[in-house]
């Protein structure tokens, strides 16, 4: 009788552990296909041409993965000559990973921003911007290059040598400040 009770207890514990494991996982992965990236890239280029703006930042997906959200966006910027005032940004809540798809340019990370003004962006949550006075690390980037920009690190493109530069940005969002998509 003791063995049978012990076996039932172990069985119930295993079932409970399995149920906890299953409920702690998300229900599926999120797939972003090449066609999603290509469609978003085309939409961004059209947006740049029609609006006369110098940047397009379009979210492909932004999903809740439990304790934080993760997002992927296609960003495009138009050509920028080197020199002159360099306006940079700094994210309060988001870490970013840039993966350059096409084009070339020079990115600056680190350094100092003068006169930082924080605003609440509907896309990116709280974000600071201002003039980069003490420039940090500057690197020439091209297709296939990757940059990791932690929250709190100023960054900007000091030069874009091609008509446009297109890159994916992977954003961690631990405070869940961005809208899900």
Long-range contacts (C-beta under 8 A, 24 or more apart in sequence): 26-65, 26-66, 30-61, 30-63, 32-60, 32-61, 32-72, 36-60, 36-61, 37-74, 37-101, 37-168, 40-73, 40-74, 41-74, 41-76, 41-101, 41-166, 44-74, 44-75, 44-76, 44-166, 45-76, 45-164, 48-76, 48-78, 48-164, 54-78, 54-80, 57-123, 57-169, 59-123, 59-178, 59-181, 60-181, 61-181, 62-171, 62-173, 62-178, 62-179, 62-180, 62-181, 63-180, 63-181, 64-176, 64-180, 67-174, 68-172, 68-173, 68-174, 68-176, 69-172, 69-173, 69-174, 69-176, 69-178, 69-180, 70-170, 70-171, 70-172, 70-173, 71-169, 71-170, 71-171, 71-173, 71-178, 71-181, 72-168, 72-169, 72-170, 72-171, 73-168, 73-169, 73-171, 74-101, 74-166, 74-167, 74-168, 74-169, 75-166, 75-167, 75-168, 75-169, 76-164, 76-165, 76-166, 76-167, 77-105, 77-157, 77-160, 77-164, 77-165, 78-160, 78-163, 78-164, 79-160, 79-161, 79-162, 79-163, 79-164, 80-105, 80-157, 80-158, 80-159, 80-160, 81-159, 82-106, 82-158, 82-159, 85-131, 86-131, 86-132, 86-135, 86-156, 86-158, 87-129, 87-130, 87-131, 87-132, 87-156, 88-113, 88-129, 88-130, 88-131, 88-132, 88-154, 88-155, 88-156, 89-127, 89-128, 89-129, 89-154, 89-155, 89-156, 90-116, 90-127, 90-128, 90-129, 90-151, 90-152, 90-153, 90-154, 90-155, 91-124, 91-125, 91-126, 91-127, 91-128, 91-149, 91-151, 91-152, 92-118, 92-125, 92-126, 92-127, 92-128, 92-151, 92-152, 93-125, 93-126, 93-151, 93-173, 93-174, 93-175, 93-177, 94-124, 94-125, 94-151, 94-171, 94-172, 94-173, 94-177, 94-178, 95-148, 95-149, 95-150, 95-151, 95-171, 95-172, 96-148, 96-149, 96-169, 96-170, 96-171, 96-172, 97-146, 97-147, 97-148, 97-149, 97-169, 97-170, 97-171, 98-141, 98-146, 98-147, 98-148, 98-149, 98-167, 98-168, 98-169, 99-145, 99-146, 99-167, 99-168, 99-169, 99-170, 100-141, 100-142, 100-143, 100-144, 100-145, 100-146, 100-165, 100-166, 100-167, 101-143, 101-166, 101-167, 101-168, 102-143, 102-162, 102-164, 102-165, 102-166, 103-142, 103-143, 103-160, 103-162, 103-163, 103-164, 103-165, 103-166, 103-167, 104-140, 104-141, 104-142, 104-143, 104-160, 104-161, 104-162, 104-165, 105-140, 105-141, 105-157, 105-158, 105-159, 105-160, 105-161, 105-162, 105-165, 106-138, 106-139, 106-140, 106-141, 106-157, 106-158, 106-159, 106-160, 106-161, 107-138, 107-139, 107-141, 107-147, 107-155, 107-156, 107-157, 107-158, 108-132, 108-135, 108-136, 108-137, 108-138, 108-154, 108-155, 108-156, 108-157, 108-158, 109-136, 109-137, 109-139, 109-147, 109-149, 109-153, 109-154, 109-155, 110-135, 110-136, 110-137, 110-153, 110-154, 110-155, 111-135, 111-136, 111-154, 112-154, 113-154, 122-179, 123-178, 123-179, 124-171, 124-177, 124-178, 125-173, 125-175, 125-177, 125-178, 126-177, 132-156, 141-165
